[in-house]
């Protein structure tokens, strides 16, 4: 999920006059999740994608939920495997197939 906020930025006047306040819309991700997470309307990864990621990592000797989660966090900045989107899962699968 995202939280929409307004950030106020104070801009000084060029000639020493009064400052101006600029309102800037800011969208913050709430909870855990990086850019790879399915925080948007993107569908979550499929069971087949999840199994394939686990199989590819198992071939590297990385097994079990905790080890897989740690590997993906360190190498792909995945903060929550359960929120991983389909598109990002596909990118990770391609990276793993290429040796990453």
C-alpha positions in Angstrom: 0.0 0.0 0.0 1.0 3.6 -0.5 0.4 6.7 1.6 0.0 10.0 -0.2 1.5 13.0 1.7 2.3 16.6 1.0 5.8 17.8 1.8 6.3 21.5 2.3 9.6 22.8 1.0 10.8 26.3 1.8 12.3 28.2 -1.1 14.3 31.3 -0.4 13.6 34.4 -2.5 16.5 35.2 -4.9 16.9 38.8 -3.7 16.5 38.2 0.0 12.7 38.7 0.0 10.2 36.5 1.7 10.5 32.8 1.3 7.9 30.7 -0.6 6.4 27.4 0.5 6.2 24.8 -2.2 3.8 21.9 -1.7 5.2 18.7 -3.2 3.1 15.5 -3.4 5.0 12.5 -2.0 4.0 8.9 -2.2 5.5 6.7 0.5 5.3 2.9 0.6 3.8 1.7 3.8 5.0 -1.4 5.6 7.8 -3.5 4.3 8.5 -3.6 0.7 10.8 -2.2 -1.8 10.3 -1.5 -5.5 9.9 -5.1 -6.2 6.9 -5.7 -4.0 3.4 -6.0 -5.2 2.3 -2.9 -3.4 0.6 -1.6 -6.5 -2.2 -3.2 -8.4 0.3 -5.7 -9.9 -0.8 -9.3 -9.3 1.4 -11.3 -6.9 3.8 -14.0 -8.3 2.2 -17.3 -9.2 2.8 -20.6 -7.4 4.8 -21.8 -10.5 7.1 -18.7 -10.3 7.6 -19.3 -6.6 8.5 -23.0 -7.1 10.9 -22.1 -10.0 12.7 -19.5 -7.9 13.1 -22.1 -5.1 14.3 -24.7 -7.5 16.8 -22.4 -9.1 18.1 -21.4 -5.7 18.1 -25.0 -4.5 20.4 -25.8 -7.4 22.8 -23.2 -5.9 22.6 -24.9 -2.5 20.2 -22.3 -1.1 17.3 -24.1 0.5 14.4 -23.4 2.8 12.2 -20.4 3.2 14.7 -18.4 5.4 17.7 -19.0 3.2 15.8 -18.1 0.1 14.4 -14.9 1.7 17.9 -13.8 2.9 19.4 -14.5 -0.6 16.6 -12.5 -2.4 16.9 -9.7 0.1 20.7 -9.4 -0.3 20.8 -9.9 -4.1 17.5 -8.6 -5.3 16.3 -6.2 -2.5 13.2 -8.3 -2.0 11.9 -7.4 1.5 8.9 -9.7 1.6 8.6 -12.7 -0.6 4.8 -12.9 0.0 4.4 -9.5 -1.7 6.6 -10.2 -4.7 4.8 -9.2 -7.9 4.6 -11.3 -11.1 6.7 -9.0 -13.2 9.5 -8.7 -10.6 9.4 -12.5 -10.0 10.0 -12.9 -13.8 13.0 -10.5 -13.6 14.5 -12.5 -10.7 14.0 -15.8 -12.5 15.7 -14.4 -15.6 18.6 -13.2 -13.4 18.9 -16.5 -11.6 18.9 -18.4 -15.0 21.7 -16.2 -16.1 23.8 -17.1 -13.1 22.7 -14.4 -10.6 
